[in-house]
Amino acid sequence: MVDSDGHTGERLPGVAPDPEDAERIVCHVDMDCFYAGCERLREPKLRGEPVIVGMGYEAGDDGGAVATASYEARAFGVESAQAITTALDRMPRRATAADSTPVEETAYYRPVDLDYYSEVASEVKAILHDCADVVREVSIDEAYLDITDRTAWPVAEGLARHIKQRIEREVGVVASVGVAPNMSAAKVASDHDKPNGLVVVEPDELRQFLAPLPVEEIHGIGPVTARKLRGEGIETAGDLAAADRVDLGDRFGSRGRELHDRARGIDDRPVTPRGLPKSFSRESAFGDPVSEPEPKREQVRTLAQAVADRAQREGALYRTIGIKAVEPPFEVNTRERSLPGPVDDPELLEATAMELLAEFEDARVRKVGVRVSNLEFTEREQANLDSWGGGGTGASVSSDEPDDSATNDATADERDTGPPTGPTRRGQSSLTDF
């Protein structure tokens, strides 16, 4: 499928192009207990066990807090942002628990490792950008996808399931996915059947789906607002939808009218990336790790061509070219080279990527990637990219725009976006975040 701007995107088999006035299809992907999932990826023995990620649990440490807790730990009352001392009271650390404590009432504790979590997140986001033309990365473990041009309502569940299965199969972590006609409803849907959920709400089902939900499940309503609404006798989304809009505006200002709309399934916000991209990249995993040079070279050539094509379509010049080689089980190696000035040169991109790959010709590799960064956009494209509609598979883009989920009680692992990448001296090949 090629749109009027020359962009291509795969559509599910048998799905005809949508009319211009087709209902939007928005997908919200939310990783389940992401930090704990990453620790289980690194240590398979933790699967099925209570896992608490945080700081301050070692003897002699100052107080800290829980960054995330697995669902097994949540069953014992351990929650994100909870004081670590409270978590230790409710679930002692397995390594130091008293002999009299039943083992099933203890948990594995692990320190926060943002570099590692960011690397795993980059693999998830590569899949998201491959499955949708427009992706809004909200945090390290959460994103919205506009999949209107990739599917249609009768088969939207199939694409959502494909995304969910790719994340689990290719990365090894679990996501809950919600599909709905707009962003706020898709967020509610992804939260509705956690963990490992998949909920699809078609347009004609939306009001019926929302109506019985507790009012705090509407996206944007936190505990404080929920208490105020309950004080007004508004217990459910249906109650909120039936409330007087003018009265809500008088009591809560424009926020009250907005929440009234969301309870009725109305949210006109488009899914837009958060600012201009900082990089474009493509990655690909081998079915089994490979040691032979030629499969790695062939894959890198293909990825370099794809990245060069994306940069040209978005009118971007690049100063830095990099590659990634991931060795089993999860040893990430990245190399990059900075150029004297910004270029749009597919042949140079491919040649540089191949030179950087040479260091790993004999290494056993499970995944390779190619990236361009330090981007510059032409004046013509700058005017068109203020609400940029593409979605590179590179790092999250920083922005001064408020987070969509700021009005909810986001957990620590929903707020963290990982450390920024550092600068590289001109002409230097270096190890850096990818």
VOLUM-442690 format. One record per residue (C-alpha): residue number from 1; residue in three letters; y, z, x. Coordinates in steps of 0.001 Angstrom, whole numbers, plus 524288, in hexadecimal, padded with zeros to 5 digits. Each point is the difference from the previous one (the first is absolute). Layout:
BEGIN
ATOM/resi/resn/y/z/x
ATOM/NUM/Ala/Y/Z/X $
...
//
This chain:
BEGIN
ATOM/resi/resn/y/z/x
ATOM/1/Met/80000/80000/80000 $
ATOM/2/Val/80D63/7FC1F/80573 $
ATOM/3/Asp/80C7A/804A6/7F992 $
ATOM/4/Ser/80D38/7F92D/7FF98 $
ATOM/5/Asp/803D3/805EF/80D05 $
ATOM/6/Gly/7F3BC/7FB48/806B9 $
ATOM/7/His/7F95A/80D4E/8000A $
ATOM/8/Thr/7F165/80040/7FE48 $
ATOM/9/Gly/7F759/80A42/7F9CA $
ATOM/10/Glu/7F1EB/80057/7FBBE $
ATOM/11/Arg/7FD44/80142/7F177 $
ATOM/12/Leu/7F33D/804D8/7FA8C $
ATOM/13/Pro/7F6C6/7F4D4/7FC5C $
ATOM/14/Gly/801DB/7FA8C/7F254 $
ATOM/15/Val/80D80/805C8/7FDE8 $
ATOM/16/Ala/80A56/7F63B/7FBF2 $
ATOM/17/Pro/80E1E/80163/804B5 $
ATOM/18/Asp/807A0/809B2/7F7E9 $
ATOM/19/Pro/80BAB/7FB9C/7F7D5 $
ATOM/20/Glu/80D45/80433/804E9 $
ATOM/21/Asp/800FF/80AA8/7F5AE $
ATOM/22/Ala/7F2A4/805EF/80312 $
ATOM/23/Glu/7FE9C/80EBA/7FFBE $
ATOM/24/Arg/80136/80617/80D5B $
ATOM/25/Ile/7F3C5/805CF/805EF $
ATOM/26/Val/802B1/80B61/80922 $
ATOM/27/Cys/7F5C7/806E4/80823 $
ATOM/28/His/80214/80D96/805AD $
ATOM/29/Val/7F728/803B7/80B57 $
ATOM/30/Asp/7FF73/80E64/803AB $
ATOM/31/Met/7F6F7/804D4/80AB7 $
ATOM/32/Asp/7F821/80C01/7FC1F $
ATOM/33/Cys/802A8/80BD8/808CD $
ATOM/34/Phe/8038B/7F63F/80A88 $
ATOM/35/Tyr/800EA/808F1/80BD4 $
ATOM/36/Ala/7F2F0/80638/7FC9D $
ATOM/37/Gly/7FA32/7F279/7FDFF $
ATOM/38/Cys/80495/7FBF0/80D87 $
ATOM/39/Glu/7F9D9/80C19/8060C $
ATOM/40/Arg/7F330/7FCB6/7F92A $
ATOM/41/Leu/800DD/7F247/8056A $
ATOM/42/Arg/80105/805C5/80D99 $
ATOM/43/Glu/7F5BF/80A8A/7FD93 $
ATOM/44/Pro/7F5B6/7FB68/7F63B $
ATOM/45/Lys/7FA31/80DC2/7FF7A $
ATOM/46/Leu/80BD8/80400/7F7DF $
ATOM/47/Arg/7FC4F/7F73E/7F497 $
ATOM/48/Gly/7FD75/80805/7F3E1 $
ATOM/49/Glu/80510/80C50/806AA $
ATOM/50/Pro/80CA4/8076D/7FD2D $
ATOM/51/Val/80A57/7FAEC/8098A $
ATOM/52/Ile/80D8E/805D3/801B9 $
ATOM/53/Val/80A08/7F919/80880 $
ATOM/54/Gly/80BAE/807EE/80454 $
ATOM/55/Met/8061D/8082C/80A9C $
ATOM/56/Gly/8002E/80E59/8039C $
ATOM/57/Tyr/7F1D8/803AE/7FDC4 $
ATOM/58/Glu/7FC6B/802E1/80E2B $
ATOM/59/Ala/8001E/80E32/8046E $
ATOM/60/Gly/80D7D/8036C/8050F $
ATOM/61/Asp/806C2/7F474/7F96A $
ATOM/62/Asp/80C7A/801DB/7F870 $
ATOM/63/Gly/7FF39/7FD7F/7F170 $
ATOM/64/Gly/7FDAE/7F231/7FB6C $
ATOM/65/Ala/7FCC6/7F87D/7F3BB $
ATOM/66/Val/7F552/7F79B/7FA2E $
ATOM/67/Ala/802DF/7F17A/80140 $
ATOM/68/Thr/7F499/7FBFB/7F76A $
ATOM/69/Ala/7F36D/805C1/7FACB $
ATOM/70/Ser/7F3D1/7F8C4/7FBD2 $
ATOM/71/Tyr/7FB9B/80133/7F1EA $
ATOM/72/Glu/7F529/80934/80450 $
ATOM/73/Ala/80A5E/80931/80576 $
ATOM/74/Arg/808CE/7FE68/7F42B $
ATOM/75/Ala/7F50A/80584/7F7A3 $
ATOM/76/Phe/80271/80CEA/80724 $
ATOM/77/Gly/80EA8/7FFB3/7FD5B $
ATOM/78/Val/80483/7F9DF/80CC6 $
ATOM/79/Glu/80B6F/7F6BF/7FDD2 $
ATOM/80/Ser/80939/7F761/807BD $
ATOM/81/Ala/80C64/806CB/804D8 $
ATOM/82/Gln/7F962/80D37/7FE5E $
ATOM/83/Ala/801E0/80A3C/80AA0 $
ATOM/84/Ile/7F4CB/7FF02/8099B $
ATOM/85/Thr/7FDDE/80EAF/7FEED $
ATOM/86/Thr/7FD58/7FE62/7F171 $
ATOM/87/Ala/7F68C/7F4F1/802CC $
ATOM/88/Leu/7F8CC/8085B/809F3 $
ATOM/89/Asp/7FEF7/80B11/7F61B $
ATOM/90/Arg/7FA20/7F6EF/7F5D8 $
ATOM/91/Met/7F761/7F852/80955 $
ATOM/92/Pro/7FDB5/80619/80D6A $
ATOM/93/Arg/7FE93/7F700/80B87 $
ATOM/94/Arg/7F1B3/7FCAA/801B6 $
ATOM/95/Ala/80090/8012A/80ED1 $
ATOM/96/Thr/804C3/80E17/7FF7C $
ATOM/97/Ala/7FB66/80511/7F2BB $
ATOM/98/Ala/7F907/80CFA/7FF4A $
ATOM/99/Asp/7F13A/7FF68/7FF09 $
ATOM/100/Ser/800D7/8063F/7F298 $
ATOM/101/Thr/80802/7F497/7FA9A $
ATOM/102/Pro/7F793/7F5CA/7F907 $
ATOM/103/Val/800FE/7F340/8078F $
ATOM/104/Glu/802F5/7F851/7F3A7 $
ATOM/105/Glu/80C62/80825/7FE5C $
ATOM/106/Thr/8054D/7FC26/80D60 $
ATOM/107/Ala/80717/7F3B6/80449 $
ATOM/108/Tyr/80203/7F76C/80BCD $
ATOM/109/Tyr/80E11/800A9/804E0 $
ATOM/110/Arg/80630/7F4F2/807BD $
ATOM/111/Pro/80DB6/7FE30/805D7 $
ATOM/112/Val/8090A/7F539/7FB34 $
ATOM/113/Asp/7FEA2/7F394/8083E $
ATOM/114/Leu/80A6A/7F6AB/7FB00 $
ATOM/115/Asp/7FDA2/7F5B6/80A72 $
ATOM/116/Tyr/7F1F1/7FEA4/7FBA3 $
ATOM/117/Tyr/80347/8005B/7F176 $
ATOM/118/Ser/80A70/7F588/801F3 $
ATOM/119/Glu/7F618/7F74A/806A6 $
ATOM/120/Val/7F65D/80160/7F4C2 $
ATOM/121/Ala/80B2C/7FDA6/7F663 $
ATOM/122/Ser/80385/7F35C/806EF $
ATOM/123/Glu/7F24F/7FAED/7FD4C $
ATOM/124/Val/80137/80362/7F1A0 $
ATOM/125/Lys/80D57/7F9A8/7FEFA $
ATOM/126/Ala/7FB01/7F39D/80683 $
ATOM/127/Ile/7F663/7FEB5/7F4C6 $
ATOM/128/Leu/80A9C/80278/7F5E1 $
ATOM/129/His/808C8/7F584/805B0 $
ATOM/130/Asp/7F48B/7F6AE/80062 $
ATOM/131/Cys/7FD44/80246/7F187 $
ATOM/132/Ala/80DE1/7FF35/7FAA1 $
ATOM/133/Asp/80C3E/7F827/8029C $
ATOM/134/Val/80915/80B93/7FD90 $
ATOM/135/Val/7FCFE/80DB6/804F3 $
ATOM/136/Arg/8089C/80C0A/7FF92 $
ATOM/137/Glu/7FB43/80A18/809C1 $
ATOM/138/Val/80455/80D2C/7FAB2 $
ATOM/139/Ser/7F9CF/808A5/80A68 $
ATOM/140/Ile/7F50B/80086/809DC $
ATOM/141/Asp/7F5D6/8008E/7F523 $
ATOM/142/Glu/80624/7F9B1/7F40D $
ATOM/143/Ala/804CE/7F27E/7FC0D $
ATOM/144/Tyr/80355/7F781/7F458 $
ATOM/145/Leu/7FB4B/7F1E8/7FF33 $
ATOM/146/Asp/80518/7F565/7F6FA $
ATOM/147/Ile/7F3B4/7F7FE/7FD75 $
ATOM/148/Thr/80579/7F7B3/7F4E6 $
ATOM/149/Asp/7FEA9/7F371/807D0 $
ATOM/150/Arg/7F23C/80344/80499 $
ATOM/151/Thr/7F90C/802CF/7F320 $
ATOM/152/Ala/80179/80131/7F132 $
ATOM/153/Trp/7FDD3/80B41/7F6AE $
ATOM/154/Pro/7F242/7FC7C/7FB7A $
ATOM/155/Val/7FAFF/800C1/80DFB $
ATOM/156/Ala/809E0/80905/806A0 $
ATOM/157/Glu/7F5BF/80A9A/8012C $
ATOM/158/Gly/7F7F9/7F705/808B1 $
ATOM/159/Leu/80AF0/7FE86/809F0 $
ATOM/160/Ala/802F2/80E8B/7FFB5 $
ATOM/161/Arg/7F1B0/8031C/80258 $
ATOM/162/His/7FFC4/7F614/80B20 $
ATOM/163/Ile/80B96/806DD/8068A $
ATOM/164/Lys/7F9CE/80D4B/7FE44 $
ATOM/165/Gln/7F2D3/7FB99/8054D $
ATOM/166/Arg/80619/7F928/80BC0 $
ATOM/167/Ile/80721/80C77/803D8 $
ATOM/168/Glu/7F38F/80801/7FF65 $
ATOM/169/Arg/7F771/7F5AF/8066B $
ATOM/170/Glu/8092C/7FB84/80AD8 $
ATOM/171/Val/8076C/80C83/802F9 $
ATOM/172/Gly/7F6F5/80ABA/7FB43 $
ATOM/173/Val/80978/807E5/7F7A4 $
ATOM/174/Val/800BF/80139/7F137 $
ATOM/175/Ala/80B1C/7FC03/7F6F2 $
ATOM/176/Ser/8030C/8020B/7F1C2 $
ATOM/177/Val/805EE/7F3FF/7F993 $
ATOM/178/Gly/807E3/7FE6A/7F398 $
ATOM/179/Val/803E3/7F328/7F994 $
ATOM/180/Ala/80A70/7FF07/7F575 $
ATOM/181/Pro/80B97/7F783/7FBD8 $
ATOM/182/Asn/809E2/807C7/80806 $
ATOM/183/Met/80171/80941/80B74 $
ATOM/184/Ser/800DB/80D15/7F918 $
ATOM/185/Ala/7F464/7FD1F/7F72D $
ATOM/186/Ala/7F7E3/7FB29/80B99 $
ATOM/187/Lys/802E7/80CDA/806FB $
ATOM/188/Val/7FB76/807C6/7F41A $
ATOM/189/Ala/7F3B9/7F79D/7FF50 $
ATOM/190/Ser/7FC59/80233/80E47 $
ATOM/191/Asp/8017D/80EBB/7FE34 $
ATOM/192/His/7F823/80025/7F362 $
ATOM/193/Asp/7F22B/7FFC2/80574 $
ATOM/194/Lys/800D5/80564/80DCF $
ATOM/195/Pro/7F909/80006/80926 $
ATOM/196/Asn/7FA65/7F26C/8020C $
ATOM/197/Gly/80564/7FB42/7F308 $
ATOM/198/Leu/80314/7F296/7FA7B $
ATOM/199/Val/807EB/7FFB0/7F364 $
ATOM/200/Val/80547/7F386/7F9E5 $
ATOM/201/Val/809CA/800D6/7F4D0 $
ATOM/202/Glu/8034B/7F302/7F99F $
ATOM/203/Pro/80D34/7FE08/7F93C $
ATOM/204/Asp/7FAE1/801B4/7F21C $
ATOM/205/Glu/7F922/80CAE/803E7 $
ATOM/206/Leu/80B4D/80653/80730 $
ATOM/207/Arg/80661/80852/7F558 $
ATOM/208/Gln/7F2BB/804C3/7FB3F $
ATOM/209/Phe/7FBF7/80381/80DEA $
ATOM/210/Leu/80C66/807A3/802F2 $
ATOM/211/Ala/801EB/80739/7F321 $
ATOM/212/Pro/7F5F6/80B17/8017B $
ATOM/213/Leu/802DC/802D7/80E49 $
ATOM/214/Pro/806A4/80CEB/803A8 $
ATOM/215/Val/80E55/7FD70/8020C $
ATOM/216/Glu/7FF4E/80369/80E84 $
ATOM/217/Glu/7F700/7F45E/80246 $
ATOM/218/Ile/80B1F/7F686/7FD5F $
ATOM/219/His/804BF/7FACE/80D01 $
ATOM/220/Gly/80CA3/806BF/803CF $
ATOM/221/Ile/7FDAE/80CCD/7F8C4 $
ATOM/222/Gly/7FDCF/80B9A/808E4 $
ATOM/223/Pro/7FD38/80E33/7FC66 $
ATOM/224/Val/80E3E/803B5/7FDAB $
ATOM/225/Thr/802BE/7F4B2/7F6B8 $
ATOM/226/Ala/7F2D9/80216/7F94E $
ATOM/227/Arg/80372/80E48/7FD40 $
ATOM/228/Lys/80D17/7FC0B/7FA4C $
ATOM/229/Leu/7F9C8/7F5B6/7F75A $
ATOM/230/Arg/7F588/80976/7FB64 $
ATOM/231/Gly/80AEF/8095F/7FC9A $
ATOM/232/Glu/804E3/7F563/7F6D1 $
ATOM/233/Gly/7F284/7FEAD/7F9E0 $
ATOM/234/Ile/7FCC1/7F397/80776 $
ATOM/235/Glu/7F1F2/801C5/804A7 $
ATOM/236/Thr/7FABA/7F22C/8016E $
ATOM/237/Ala/804A0/7F276/803AD $
ATOM/238/Gly/7FF00/7FC94/7F192 $
ATOM/239/Asp/8093A/80B33/7FCBD $
ATOM/240/Leu/80978/7FB1F/80A4D $
ATOM/241/Ala/7FF31/7F205/7FAF8 $
ATOM/242/Ala/802F1/804C0/7F22C $
ATOM/243/Ala/80B67/808A0/80421 $
ATOM/244/Asp/80DFB/7FC19/7FD4F $
ATOM/245/Arg/804CE/7F7A3/80B4A $
ATOM/246/Val/80E38/803DC/7FE4F $
ATOM/247/Asp/7FC74/80E67/7FFAE $
ATOM/248/Leu/7F7F7/7FE7D/80C86 $
ATOM/249/Gly/80B9C/7F953/8065C $
ATOM/250/Asp/808EA/80B2C/7FC05 $
ATOM/251/Arg/7F694/80A2A/80581 $
ATOM/252/Phe/7FB13/7F921/80C37 $
ATOM/253/Gly/809E3/7F52F/80283 $
ATOM/254/Ser/7FB8C/7F256/803C6 $
ATOM/255/Arg/7F368/8060E/80501 $
ATOM/256/Gly/7FC62/80411/7F239 $
ATOM/257/Arg/8018B/7F21E/7FAEE $
ATOM/258/Glu/7F80C/7FABE/80B57 $
ATOM/259/Leu/7F4D2/8097A/7FD7B $
ATOM/260/His/80080/7FC9B/7F187 $
ATOM/261/Asp/7FDEF/7F1BC/803C3 $
ATOM/262/Arg/7F4C3/80336/80910 $
ATOM/263/Ala/7F929/807EF/7F570 $
ATOM/264/Arg/800D0/7F3D4/7F779 $
ATOM/265/Gly/7FA86/7F776/80AE9 $
ATOM/266/Ile/80D05/7F9CE/8039C $
ATOM/267/Asp/8038F/7FE47/80E64 $
ATOM/268/Asp/8072C/7F3A1/8040F $
ATOM/269/Arg/80082/802DB/80E95 $
ATOM/270/Pro/7FA8A/7F4BE/80807 $
ATOM/271/Val/7F674/802B3/80AFF $
ATOM/272/Thr/8080D/7FD5E/80C20 $
ATOM/273/Pro/7FD61/80349/80E4A $
ATOM/274/Arg/808A1/80A9E/805A7 $
ATOM/275/Gly/80980/7F7DE/807EA $
ATOM/276/Leu/7FDD7/7F545/809FB $
ATOM/277/Pro/7F328/7FFCC/80787 $
ATOM/278/Lys/7FFC1/804D5/80DFA $
ATOM/279/Ser/7F3E2/7F84C/80399 $
ATOM/280/Phe/7F5D9/7F65E/7FB5B $
ATOM/281/Ser/7F1C1/801CB/80379 $
ATOM/282/Arg/7F27B/7FBE1/7FC0E $
ATOM/283/Glu/7F335/806D4/80331 $
ATOM/284/Ser/7F1D1/7FC8E/7FE19 $
ATOM/285/Ala/7F382/807E0/801AE $
ATOM/286/Phe/7F31D/7FA61/804A4 $
ATOM/287/Gly/7F3E2/80286/7F7E7 $
ATOM/288/Asp/7FA09/80699/80BE0 $
ATOM/289/Pro/806CF/8035D/80CDC $
ATOM/290/Val/7FFF6/7F46F/8096B $
ATOM/291/Ser/7FFEB/7FF96/80ED3 $
ATOM/292/Glu/8003F/7F150/8025A $
ATOM/293/Pro/80D8E/7FA94/80378 $
ATOM/294/Glu/80002/7F3CD/7F76B $
ATOM/295/Pro/7FF3B/80674/7F271 $
ATOM/296/Lys/80B64/808A8/803C1 $
ATOM/297/Arg/807E4/7F473/8051C $
ATOM/298/Glu/7FD58/7F805/7F3C7 $
ATOM/299/Gln/803FD/80B23/7F718 $
ATOM/300/Val/80C82/802AD/80788 $
ATOM/301/Arg/803B5/7F18C/7FFA2 $
ATOM/302/Thr/7FE58/7FFF9/7F13C $
ATOM/303/Leu/807DD/80C84/7FE57 $
ATOM/304/Ala/80AD0/7FB17/80903 $
ATOM/305/Gln/80159/7F3A6/7F7E0 $
ATOM/306/Ala/800C8/807FF/7F381 $
ATOM/307/Val/80A69/8090A/80599 $
ATOM/308/Ala/807EF/7F484/80541 $
ATOM/309/Asp/7FF5D/7F966/7F2B4 $
ATOM/310/Arg/8049E/80C5F/7F932 $
ATOM/311/Ala/80B70/8019E/8094F $
ATOM/312/Gln/8042E/7F1E4/7FDD2 $
ATOM/313/Arg/7FF28/80142/7F12B $
ATOM/314/Glu/8088A/80C23/8004D $
ATOM/315/Gly/809C5/7FA0A/8098F $
ATOM/316/Ala/7FD35/80A54/80A5B $
ATOM/317/Leu/8016E/7FF64/80EB5 $
ATOM/318/Tyr/7F863/809AB/8085A $
ATOM/319/Arg/8020A/80622/80D4A $
ATOM/320/Thr/7F31D/80727/801AF $
ATOM/321/Ile/7F1F6/7FB2B/7FEEC $
ATOM/322/Gly/7F485/80967/7FF93 $
ATOM/323/Ile/7F168/800B8/7FDF8 $
ATOM/324/Lys/7F6A2/80A9C/7FB94 $
ATOM/325/Ala/7F1D2/801FA/803FB $
ATOM/326/Val/7F882/80AEE/7F954 $
ATOM/327/Glu/7F3BA/804BD/806E0 $
ATOM/328/Pro/7F58C/807E1/7F8C1 $
ATOM/329/Pro/800AF/80984/7F9EF $
ATOM/330/Phe/80EE3/80026/7FEE1 $
ATOM/331/Glu/80602/7FE70/80D77 $
ATOM/332/Val/80C6A/7F835/7FDE5 $
ATOM/333/Asn/80581/7F81B/80B59 $
ATOM/334/Thr/80CCF/7F8AA/7FE95 $
ATOM/335/Arg/80785/7F7BF/809AF $
ATOM/336/Glu/80CFC/7F927/7FE5B $
ATOM/337/Arg/8098A/7F798/8078C $
ATOM/338/Ser/80E95/7FEFB/7FDA3 $
ATOM/339/Leu/806C0/7F2E5/801C9 $
ATOM/340/Pro/80D84/7FD4C/805D7 $
ATOM/341/Gly/80537/7FC02/7F2AF $
ATOM/342/Pro/7FC1C/7FDD7/7F1C7 $
ATOM/343/Val/7F74B/7F42D/7FD97 $
ATOM/344/Asp/7F8DB/7F882/7F575 $
ATOM/345/Asp/7F544/7FA12/80844 $
ATOM/346/Pro/7F210/7FFD9/7FA97 $
ATOM/347/Glu/7FA5A/7FA7F/80C95 $
ATOM/348/Leu/8064D/80AA5/80841 $
ATOM/349/Leu/7FB6E/80A44/7F648 $
ATOM/350/Glu/7F1EF/7FB56/800F6 $
ATOM/351/Ala/8004D/7FE9D/80EC7 $
ATOM/352/Thr/805C6/80D8E/801DF $
ATOM/353/Ala/7F63E/80624/7F6AD $
ATOM/354/Met/7F4D4/7F995/8076C $
ATOM/355/Glu/80538/804F6/80D0A $
ATOM/356/Leu/800ED/80DD9/7FAA7 $
ATOM/357/Leu/7F246/7FEF2/7FA66 $
ATOM/358/Ala/7FA5A/7FC92/80D62 $
ATOM/359/Glu/7FFA5/80E73/8038D $
ATOM/360/Phe/7F605/8021A/7F51F $
ATOM/361/Glu/7F79F/7F3C8/801E5 $
ATOM/362/Asp/7F3F9/807D1/803C9 $
ATOM/363/Ala/802AD/80BDB/7F76D $
ATOM/364/Arg/7F7F2/802E8/7F3DF $
ATOM/365/Val/809D1/7FE4F/7F4EF $
ATOM/366/Arg/7FF1C/80256/7F151 $
ATOM/367/Lys/80D7D/7FAE0/7FC42 $
ATOM/368/Val/80B19/7F7D3/805B2 $
ATOM/369/Gly/80E03/7FE04/7FBAC $
ATOM/370/Val/80C54/7F873/80378 $
ATOM/371/Arg/80DDA/804B0/7FDB4 $
ATOM/372/Val/80E0A/7FB8B/801FF $
ATOM/373/Ser/80B2C/809CA/7FF8E $
ATOM/374/Asn/80E4D/801F9/80390 $
ATOM/375/Leu/8033A/7F627/7F566 $
ATOM/376/Glu/80CBD/7F8E2/7FD80 $
ATOM/377/Phe/80301/7F84A/7F3B7 $
ATOM/378/Thr/80901/7F456/7FE9C $
ATOM/379/Glu/80C7C/801B0/7F81C $
ATOM/380/Arg/7FA6C/7F724/7F571 $
ATOM/381/Glu/7F3FA/80889/7FE9F $
ATOM/382/Gln/80789/80CC6/800EE $
ATOM/383/Ala/806B0/7FCCC/7F33D $
ATOM/384/Asn/7F2F0/7FD8A/7F969 $
ATOM/385/Leu/7F8D2/80B8C/805BA $
ATOM/386/Asp/8083E/80B34/7FAE4 $
ATOM/387/Ser/7F53B/801D9/7F5FF $
ATOM/388/Trp/7F5B4/7F9F5/808B4 $
ATOM/389/Gly/7F43A/7FB57/7F868 $
ATOM/390/Gly/7F641/7FE7D/80B0A $
ATOM/391/Gly/7F6F3/80A15/805A8 $
ATOM/392/Gly/7FC9A/80004/80E65 $
ATOM/393/Thr/7F46C/807EA/8042B $
ATOM/394/Gly/80776/8074D/80A59 $
ATOM/395/Ala/80530/80DD1/80023 $
ATOM/396/Ser/806E0/80621/7F47B $
ATOM/397/Val/80E4D/7FC63/7FEF4 $
ATOM/398/Ser/809C3/80B01/80065 $
ATOM/399/Ser/80ABB/8005E/7F5E6 $
ATOM/400/Asp/80ACC/808C9/7FAFC $
ATOM/401/Glu/7FB8C/7FD04/7F228 $
ATOM/402/Pro/7FAE1/80BF6/7F8BA $
ATOM/403/Asp/7F152/80107/7FEF1 $
ATOM/404/Asp/7FAD2/7FC5C/7F295 $
ATOM/405/Ser/7F7D0/80C46/7FFD1 $
ATOM/406/Ala/80ACB/80949/8042B $
ATOM/407/Thr/800B2/8060E/7F28E $
ATOM/408/Asn/7F19F/80372/80046 $
ATOM/409/Asp/7F9C4/80AAE/80808 $
ATOM/410/Ala/7FAFC/7F762/80AF3 $
ATOM/411/Thr/7F626/805FC/80934 $
ATOM/412/Ala/80292/80080/80E80 $
ATOM/413/Asp/7F74D/7F46A/802CA $
ATOM/414/Glu/8074F/7F7F6/7F5C7 $
ATOM/415/Arg/80CF2/8029F/806A5 $
ATOM/416/Asp/7FC66/7FDB8/80E30 $
ATOM/417/Thr/8016F/7F22F/80500 $
ATOM/418/Gly/7FBAB/801FB/80E03 $
ATOM/419/Pro/8074F/7FF3E/80CD1 $
ATOM/420/Pro/808BC/7F47E/8036B $
ATOM/421/Thr/7FBFA/7F697/80A93 $
ATOM/422/Gly/8071D/8007F/80CF2 $
ATOM/423/Pro/80760/7F553/80741 $
ATOM/424/Thr/7F99D/7F7DB/80A9D $
ATOM/425/Arg/80668/7FB0B/80C70 $
ATOM/426/Arg/801DB/7F147/800AE $
ATOM/427/Gly/7F3F3/7F8D1/80487 $
ATOM/428/Gln/7F79A/80C39/80021 $
ATOM/429/Ser/7F26A/800A2/7FA38 $
ATOM/430/Ser/7FE01/80DB0/7FAEB $
ATOM/431/Leu/7F849/808F6/7F760 $
ATOM/432/Thr/807A8/80284/7F3AB $
ATOM/433/Asp/7FE7E/80296/7F193 $
ATOM/434/Phe/7FC0A/7F395/7F8B2 $
//
